[in-house]
């Protein structure tokens, strides 16, 4: 099998997925690829793609698991007052922007733009995983899924900042080409991914730490 996914999805799904493969299909293998694009041609190349959202992708989709999006800064950030940043802070502070792939919606950027905020982009990174590292020890801010913020909070001394904006819930979904809908192997893989997604959705803090 060939599976393409965001770095965030792979960080939380790869280990339990490999474990299930060893249990359910020890002679099968899965190759992981980074999410560089999400269009019909790419869906033909992959068995399944996992992404948070897509615009105008004429494929099939199934939601897997969800997470809250949060704003993160270093714990002793000078603009952090009562654990919160203002709209003025968001407009003035340097911003770590995430650029995944064409067709993948970055909801946080849309929310900022809708509020009339066009932040000064100081770093552009190709996924969520680098954001806590880029923010740590700086005055920059960025947006990541809450699970990722919790995972690195102590190690990188970052914290979640409350902001006066409502961020949509991130929903990681599986996408596949319509021509593969009756492929029994793809349907089997979807079942395995649903099981993995349940483990991610209901994992305890101790499970994530491992």
C-alpha positions as protocol buffer text, in pm:
chain_id: "A"
residue {
  index: 1
  type: UNK
  ca { x: 0 y: 0 z: 0 }
}
residue {
  index: 2
  type: UNK
  ca { x: 103 y: 360 z: -60 }
}
residue {
  index: 3
  type: UNK
  ca { x: -26 y: 623 z: 182 }
}
residue {
  index: 4
  type: UNK
  ca { x: 35 y: 997 z: 160 }
}
residue {
  index: 5
  type: UNK
  ca { x: -43 y: 1216 z: 458 }
}
residue {
  index: 6
  type: UNK
  ca { x: 38 y: 1535 z: 643 }
}
residue {
  index: 7
  type: UNK
  ca { x: 322 y: 1525 z: 892 }
}
residue {
  index: 8
  type: UNK
  ca { x: 72 y: 1568 z: 1177 }
}
residue {
  index: 9
  type: UNK
  ca { x: -139 y: 1271 z: 1064 }
}
residue {
  index: 10
  type: UNK
  ca { x: 168 y: 1051 z: 1025 }
}
residue {
  index: 11
  type: UNK
  ca { x: 307 y: 1155 z: 1363 }
}
residue {
  index: 12
  type: UNK
  ca { x: 0 y: 1021 z: 1541 }
}
residue {
  index: 13
  type: UNK
  ca { x: -112 y: 743 z: 1305 }
}
residue {
  index: 14
  type: UNK
  ca { x: 204 y: 576 z: 1171 }
}
residue {
  index: 15
  type: UNK
  ca { x: 300 y: 376 z: 1482 }
}
residue {
  index: 16
  type: UNK
  ca { x: -46 y: 226 z: 1554 }
}
residue {
  index: 17
  type: UNK
  ca { x: -95 y: 167 z: 1180 }
}
residue {
  index: 18
  type: UNK
  ca { x: 227 y: -35 z: 1153 }
}
residue {
  index: 19
  type: UNK
  ca { x: 129 y: -227 z: 1468 }
}
residue {
  index: 20
  type: UNK
  ca { x: -208 y: -319 z: 1315 }
}
residue {
  index: 21
  type: UNK
  ca { x: -43 y: -423 z: 988 }
}
residue {
  index: 22
  type: UNK
  ca { x: 182 y: -659 z: 1182 }
}
residue {
  index: 23
  type: UNK
  ca { x: -122 y: -809 z: 1355 }
}
residue {
  index: 24
  type: UNK
  ca { x: -372 y: -821 z: 1068 }
}
residue {
  index: 25
  type: UNK
  ca { x: -154 y: -854 z: 755 }
}
residue {
  index: 26
  type: UNK
  ca { x: 206 y: -936 z: 847 }
}
residue {
  index: 27
  type: UNK
  ca { x: 302 y: -999 z: 482 }
}
residue {
  index: 28
  type: UNK
  ca { x: 166 y: -665 z: 360 }
}
residue {
  index: 29
  type: UNK
  ca { x: 364 y: -343 z: 362 }
}
residue {
  index: 30
  type: UNK
  ca { x: 284 y: 27 z: 361 }
}
residue {
  index: 31
  type: UNK
  ca { x: 494 y: 307 z: 215 }
}
residue {
  index: 32
  type: UNK
  ca { x: 447 y: 658 z: 352 }
}
residue {
  index: 33
  type: UNK
  ca { x: 483 y: 969 z: 138 }
}
residue {
  index: 34
  type: UNK
  ca { x: 460 y: 1339 z: 228 }
}
residue {
  index: 35
  type: UNK
  ca { x: 153 y: 1535 z: 132 }
}
residue {
  index: 36
  type: UNK
  ca { x: 267 y: 1756 z: -155 }
}
residue {
  index: 37
  type: UNK
  ca { x: -58 y: 1793 z: -347 }
}
residue {
  index: 38
  type: UNK
  ca { x: -414 y: 1669 z: -340 }
}
residue {
  index: 39
  type: UNK
  ca { x: -574 y: 1646 z: -682 }
}
residue {
  index: 40
  type: UNK
  ca { x: -726 y: 1369 z: -900 }
}
residue {
  index: 41
  type: UNK
  ca { x: -391 y: 1273 z: -1051 }
}
residue {
  index: 42
  type: UNK
  ca { x: -228 y: 1237 z: -709 }
}
residue {
  index: 43
  type: UNK
  ca { x: -522 y: 1030 z: -586 }
}
residue {
  index: 44
  type: UNK
  ca { x: -460 y: 791 z: -874 }
}
residue {
  index: 45
  type: UNK
  ca { x: -96 y: 751 z: -769 }
}
residue {
  index: 46
  type: UNK
  ca { x: -177 y: 679 z: -404 }
}
residue {
  index: 47
  type: UNK
  ca { x: -406 y: 423 z: -246 }
}
residue {
  index: 48
  type: UNK
  ca { x: -523 y: 676 z: 12 }
}
residue {
  index: 49
  type: UNK
  ca { x: -432 y: 1034 z: 100 }
}
residue {
  index: 50
  type: UNK
  ca { x: -494 y: 1177 z: 447 }
}
residue {
  index: 51
  type: UNK
  ca { x: -542 y: 1552 z: 479 }
}
residue {
  index: 52
  type: UNK
  ca { x: -736 y: 1803 z: 684 }
}
residue {
  index: 53
  type: UNK
  ca { x: -943 y: 1949 z: 401 }
}
residue {
  index: 54
  type: UNK
  ca { x: -939 y: 2010 z: 29 }
}
residue {
  index: 55
  type: UNK
  ca { x: -1094 y: 2241 z: -224 }
}
residue {
  index: 56
  type: UNK
  ca { x: -1258 y: 2094 z: -534 }
}
residue {
  index: 57
  type: UNK
  ca { x: -1109 y: 1747 z: -510 }
}
residue {
  index: 58
  type: UNK
  ca { x: -1347 y: 1515 z: -699 }
}
residue {
  index: 59
  type: UNK
  ca { x: -1258 y: 1214 z: -489 }
}
residue {
  index: 60
  type: UNK
  ca { x: -1422 y: 1013 z: -217 }
}
residue {
  index: 61
  type: UNK
  ca { x: -1371 y: 1116 z: 145 }
}
residue {
  index: 62
  type: UNK
  ca { x: -1421 y: 970 z: 490 }
}
residue {
  index: 63
  type: UNK
  ca { x: -1357 y: 1157 z: 815 }
}
residue {
  index: 64
  type: UNK
  ca { x: -1112 y: 982 z: 1048 }
}
residue {
  index: 65
  type: UNK
  ca { x: -1046 y: 1193 z: 1359 }
}
residue {
  index: 66
  type: UNK
  ca { x: -1060 y: 1553 z: 1476 }
}
residue {
  index: 67
  type: UNK
  ca { x: -857 y: 1799 z: 1681 }
}
residue {
  index: 68
  type: UNK
  ca { x: -887 y: 2157 z: 1800 }
}
residue {
  index: 69
  type: UNK
  ca { x: -661 y: 2417 z: 1642 }
}
residue {
  index: 70
  type: UNK
  ca { x: -474 y: 2637 z: 1889 }
}
residue {
  index: 71
  type: UNK
  ca { x: -239 y: 2935 z: 1884 }
}
residue {
  index: 72
  type: UNK
  ca { x: 101 y: 2876 z: 2046 }
}
residue {
  index: 73
  type: UNK
  ca { x: 375 y: 3107 z: 2174 }
}
residue {
  index: 74
  type: UNK
  ca { x: 671 y: 3071 z: 2406 }
}
residue {
  index: 75
  type: UNK
  ca { x: 561 y: 3049 z: 2768 }
}
residue {
  index: 76
  type: UNK
  ca { x: 723 y: 3379 z: 2876 }
}
residue {
  index: 77
  type: UNK
  ca { x: 612 y: 3577 z: 2570 }
}
residue {
  index: 78
  type: UNK
  ca { x: 616 y: 3952 z: 2654 }
}
residue {
  index: 79
  type: UNK
  ca { x: 282 y: 4017 z: 2480 }
}
residue {
  index: 80
  type: UNK
  ca { x: 101 y: 3737 z: 2663 }
}
residue {
  index: 81
  type: UNK
  ca { x: -139 y: 3895 z: 2914 }
}
residue {
  index: 82
  type: UNK
  ca { x: -351 y: 3666 z: 3129 }
}
residue {
  index: 83
  type: UNK
  ca { x: -272 y: 3384 z: 2888 }
}
residue {
  index: 84
  type: UNK
  ca { x: -412 y: 3575 z: 2590 }
}
residue {
  index: 85
  type: UNK
  ca { x: -307 y: 3766 z: 2279 }
}
residue {
  index: 86
  type: UNK
  ca { x: -510 y: 4051 z: 2132 }
}
residue {
  index: 87
  type: UNK
  ca { x: -603 y: 4111 z: 1769 }
}
residue {
  index: 88
  type: UNK
  ca { x: -339 y: 4385 z: 1768 }
}
residue {
  index: 89
  type: UNK
  ca { x: -81 y: 4130 z: 1883 }
}
residue {
  index: 90
  type: UNK
  ca { x: -176 y: 3891 z: 1605 }
}
residue {
  index: 91
  type: UNK
  ca { x: -141 y: 4169 z: 1348 }
}
residue {
  index: 92
  type: UNK
  ca { x: 195 y: 4293 z: 1474 }
}
residue {
  index: 93
  type: UNK
  ca { x: 383 y: 3982 z: 1581 }
}
residue {
  index: 94
  type: UNK
  ca { x: 590 y: 3770 z: 1343 }
}
residue {
  index: 95
  type: UNK
  ca { x: 400 y: 3464 z: 1220 }
}
residue {
  index: 96
  type: UNK
  ca { x: 499 y: 3105 z: 1142 }
}
residue {
  index: 97
  type: UNK
  ca { x: 290 y: 3006 z: 840 }
}
residue {
  index: 98
  type: UNK
  ca { x: 218 y: 2646 z: 740 }
}
residue {
  index: 99
  type: UNK
  ca { x: 214 y: 2558 z: 369 }
}
residue {
  index: 100
  type: UNK
  ca { x: 121 y: 2196 z: 307 }
}
residue {
  index: 101
  type: UNK
  ca { x: 15 y: 2153 z: -51 }
}
residue {
  index: 102
  type: UNK
  ca { x: -200 y: 2293 z: -329 }
}
residue {
  index: 103
  type: UNK
  ca { x: -565 y: 2228 z: -248 }
}
residue {
  index: 104
  type: UNK
  ca { x: -515 y: 2195 z: 128 }
}
residue {
  index: 105
  type: UNK
  ca { x: -694 y: 2464 z: 322 }
}
residue {
  index: 106
  type: UNK
  ca { x: -512 y: 2636 z: 608 }
}
residue {
  index: 107
  type: UNK
  ca { x: -807 y: 2738 z: 820 }
}
residue {
  index: 108
  type: UNK
  ca { x: -605 y: 2956 z: 1057 }
}
residue {
  index: 109
  type: UNK
  ca { x: -492 y: 3177 z: 767 }
}
residue {
  index: 110
  type: UNK
  ca { x: -852 y: 3210 z: 650 }
}
residue {
  index: 111
  type: UNK
  ca { x: -968 y: 3307 z: 1001 }
}
residue {
  index: 112
  type: UNK
  ca { x: -697 y: 3573 z: 1028 }
}
residue {
  index: 113
  type: UNK
  ca { x: -784 y: 3712 z: 685 }
}
residue {
  index: 114
  type: UNK
  ca { x: -1156 y: 3723 z: 768 }
}
residue {
  index: 115
  type: UNK
  ca { x: -1066 y: 3932 z: 1076 }
}
residue {
  index: 116
  type: UNK
  ca { x: -869 y: 4172 z: 856 }
}
residue {
  index: 117
  type: UNK
  ca { x: -536 y: 4045 z: 989 }
}
residue {
  index: 118
  type: UNK
  ca { x: -250 y: 3993 z: 747 }
}
residue {
  index: 119
  type: UNK
  ca { x: 40 y: 3893 z: 972 }
}
residue {
  index: 120
  type: UNK
  ca { x: 405 y: 3940 z: 893 }
}
residue {
  index: 121
  type: UNK
  ca { x: 518 y: 3595 z: 783 }
}
residue {
  index: 122
  type: UNK
  ca { x: 863 y: 3537 z: 931 }
}
residue {
  index: 123
  type: UNK
  ca { x: 885 y: 3162 z: 867 }
}
residue {
  index: 124
  type: UNK
  ca { x: 710 y: 2936 z: 618 }
}
residue {
  index: 125
  type: UNK
  ca { x: 721 y: 2567 z: 705 }
}
residue {
  index: 126
  type: UNK
  ca { x: 593 y: 2262 z: 513 }
}
residue {
  index: 127
  type: UNK
  ca { x: 377 y: 2115 z: 791 }
}
residue {
  index: 128
  type: UNK
  ca { x: 261 y: 2142 z: 1149 }
}
residue {
  index: 129
  type: UNK
  ca { x: 550 y: 1958 z: 1316 }
}
residue {
  index: 130
  type: UNK
  ca { x: 811 y: 2236 z: 1272 }
}
residue {
  index: 131
  type: UNK
  ca { x: 584 y: 2508 z: 1416 }
}
residue {
  index: 132
  type: UNK
  ca { x: 651 y: 2447 z: 1791 }
}
residue {
  index: 133
  type: UNK
  ca { x: 1025 y: 2438 z: 1721 }
}
residue {
  index: 134
  type: UNK
  ca { x: 1010 y: 2762 z: 1521 }
}
residue {
  index: 135
  type: UNK
  ca { x: 806 y: 2937 z: 1792 }
}
residue {
  index: 136
  type: UNK
  ca { x: 1018 y: 2816 z: 2085 }
}
residue {
  index: 137
  type: UNK
  ca { x: 1251 y: 3083 z: 2220 }
}
residue {
  index: 138
  type: UNK
  ca { x: 1117 y: 3354 z: 1986 }
}
residue {
  index: 139
  type: UNK
  ca { x: 843 y: 3616 z: 1986 }
}
residue {
  index: 140
  type: UNK
  ca { x: 668 y: 3450 z: 1691 }
}
residue {
  index: 141
  type: UNK
  ca { x: 333 y: 3272 z: 1703 }
}
residue {
  index: 142
  type: UNK
  ca { x: 175 y: 2994 z: 1502 }
}
residue {
  index: 143
  type: UNK
  ca { x: -118 y: 2755 z: 1488 }
}
residue {
  index: 144
  type: UNK
  ca { x: -107 y: 2378 z: 1543 }
}
residue {
  index: 145
  type: UNK
  ca { x: -346 y: 2099 z: 1640 }
}
residue {
  index: 146
  type: UNK
  ca { x: -391 y: 2079 z: 2019 }
}
residue {
  index: 147
  type: UNK
  ca { x: -242 y: 1729 z: 2041 }
}
residue {
  index: 148
  type: UNK
  ca { x: 81 y: 1859 z: 1894 }
}
residue {
  index: 149
  type: UNK
  ca { x: 89 y: 2157 z: 2130 }
}
residue {
  index: 150
  type: UNK
  ca { x: 40 y: 1927 z: 2431 }
}
residue {
  index: 151
  type: UNK
  ca { x: 310 y: 1690 z: 2310 }
}
residue {
  index: 152
  type: UNK
  ca { x: 580 y: 1959 z: 2292 }
}
residue {
  index: 153
  type: UNK
  ca { x: 466 y: 2203 z: 2564 }
}
residue {
  index: 154
  type: UNK
  ca { x: 715 y: 2094 z: 2830 }
}
residue {
  index: 155
  type: UNK
  ca { x: 1007 y: 2011 z: 2601 }
}
residue {
  index: 156
  type: UNK
  ca { x: 999 y: 2337 z: 2406 }
}
residue {
  index: 157
  type: UNK
  ca { x: 851 y: 2561 z: 2677 }
}
residue {
  index: 158
  type: UNK
  ca { x: 558 y: 2669 z: 2460 }
}
residue {
  index: 159
  type: UNK
  ca { x: 202 y: 2735 z: 2568 }
}
residue {
  index: 160
  type: UNK
  ca { x: -142 y: 2781 z: 2416 }
}
residue {
  index: 161
  type: UNK
  ca { x: -245 y: 3146 z: 2388 }
}
residue {
  index: 162
  type: UNK
  ca { x: -611 y: 3236 z: 2398 }
}
residue {
  index: 163
  type: UNK
  ca { x: -713 y: 3459 z: 2106 }
}
residue {
  index: 164
  type: UNK
  ca { x: -1034 y: 3654 z: 2032 }
}
residue {
  index: 165
  type: UNK
  ca { x: -1102 y: 3445 z: 1720 }
}
residue {
  index: 166
  type: UNK
  ca { x: -1283 y: 3114 z: 1673 }
}
residue {
  index: 167
  type: UNK
  ca { x: -1076 y: 2851 z: 1496 }
}
residue {
  index: 168
  type: UNK
  ca { x: -1258 y: 2568 z: 1315 }
}
residue {
  index: 169
  type: UNK
  ca { x: -1208 y: 2211 z: 1429 }
}
residue {
  index: 170
  type: UNK
  ca { x: -946 y: 2027 z: 1224 }
}
residue {
  index: 171
  type: UNK
  ca { x: -1085 y: 1706 z: 1073 }
}
residue {
  index: 172
  type: UNK
  ca { x: -836 y: 1461 z: 925 }
}
residue {
  index: 173
  type: UNK
  ca { x: -999 y: 1266 z: 642 }
}
residue {
  index: 174
  type: UNK
  ca { x: -906 y: 985 z: 409 }
}
residue {
  index: 175
  type: UNK
  ca { x: -934 y: 1060 z: 35 }
}
residue {
  index: 176
  type: UNK
  ca { x: -930 y: 812 z: -250 }
}
residue {
  index: 177
  type: UNK
  ca { x: -1003 y: 815 z: -620 }
}
residue {
  index: 178
  type: UNK
  ca { x: -1365 y: 722 z: -710 }
}
residue {
  index: 179
  type: UNK
  ca { x: -1237 y: 446 z: -938 }
}
residue {
  index: 180
  type: UNK
  ca { x: -1094 y: 271 z: -630 }
}
residue {
  index: 181
  type: UNK
  ca { x: -1421 y: 267 z: -434 }
}
residue {
  index: 182
  type: UNK
  ca { x: -1490 y: -98 z: -510 }
}
residue {
  index: 183
  type: UNK
  ca { x: -1129 y: -210 z: -469 }
}
residue {
  index: 184
  type: UNK
  ca { x: -1139 y: -459 z: -177 }
}
residue {
  index: 185
  type: UNK
  ca { x: -780 y: -379 z: -81 }
}
residue {
  index: 186
  type: UNK
  ca { x: -854 y: -6 z: -50 }
}
residue {
  index: 187
  type: UNK
  ca { x: -1169 y: -80 z: 149 }
}
residue {
  index: 188
  type: UNK
  ca { x: -965 y: -305 z: 381 }
}
residue {
  index: 189
  type: UNK
  ca { x: -711 y: -26 z: 429 }
}
residue {
  index: 190
  type: UNK
  ca { x: -991 y: 218 z: 508 }
}
residue {
  index: 191
  type: UNK
  ca { x: -1112 y: -18 z: 780 }
}
residue {
  index: 192
  type: UNK
  ca { x: -763 y: -34 z: 928 }
}
residue {
  index: 193
  type: UNK
  ca { x: -738 y: 347 z: 919 }
}
residue {
  index: 194
  type: UNK
  ca { x: -1072 y: 380 z: 1098 }
}
residue {
  index: 195
  type: UNK
  ca { x: -942 y: 156 z: 1377 }
}
residue {
  index: 196
  type: UNK
  ca { x: -621 y: 358 z: 1401 }
}
residue {
  index: 197
  type: UNK
  ca { x: -821 y: 683 z: 1402 }
}
residue {
  index: 198
  type: UNK
  ca { x: -1026 y: 562 z: 1701 }
}
residue {
  index: 199
  type: UNK
  ca { x: -703 y: 499 z: 1891 }
}
residue {
  index: 200
  type: UNK
  ca { x: -582 y: 849 z: 1809 }
}
residue {
  index: 201
  type: UNK
  ca { x: -915 y: 1013 z: 1893 }
}
residue {
  index: 202
  type: UNK
  ca { x: -945 y: 850 z: 2233 }
}
residue {
  index: 203
  type: UNK
  ca { x: -578 y: 818 z: 2329 }
}
residue {
  index: 204
  type: UNK
  ca { x: -483 y: 922 z: 2681 }
}
residue {
  index: 205
  type: UNK
  ca { x: -197 y: 1162 z: 2755 }
}
residue {
  index: 206
  type: UNK
  ca { x: 19 y: 862 z: 2853 }
}
residue {
  index: 207
  type: UNK
  ca { x: -56 y: 695 z: 2517 }
}
residue {
  index: 208
  type: UNK
  ca { x: 53 y: 1008 z: 2327 }
}
residue {
  index: 209
  type: UNK
  ca { x: 367 y: 1043 z: 2533 }
}
residue {
  index: 210
  type: UNK
  ca { x: 471 y: 694 z: 2425 }
}
